[in-house]
């Protein structure tokens, strides 16, 4: 998008005001390993994806659709990211490093 007009800026601010600080969702893992989500903050908003990472992208897209954000303004809208513990809970912990040194701690037998 080129230069933003005053009208564009006003519309961006108007749309951004609709976005809450956080979005509640209920995530389920399907038998085939994919994910589905009900966005509980917005009744009737559901989405699904093959991976947890894709699911978060789909949830953000669903929120944009819910608020009828024009494509040209999407990059100016807030997006939502899950807490790290959510990714860990679904075994979808993001790996940023290709290699890491660490030590294993000895555990006492139970």
Beta strands, then each sheet from edge to edge (+ up, - down):
strand 1: 25-29
strand 2: 35-39
strand 3: 45-49
sheet 1: 1+ 2- 3+
end
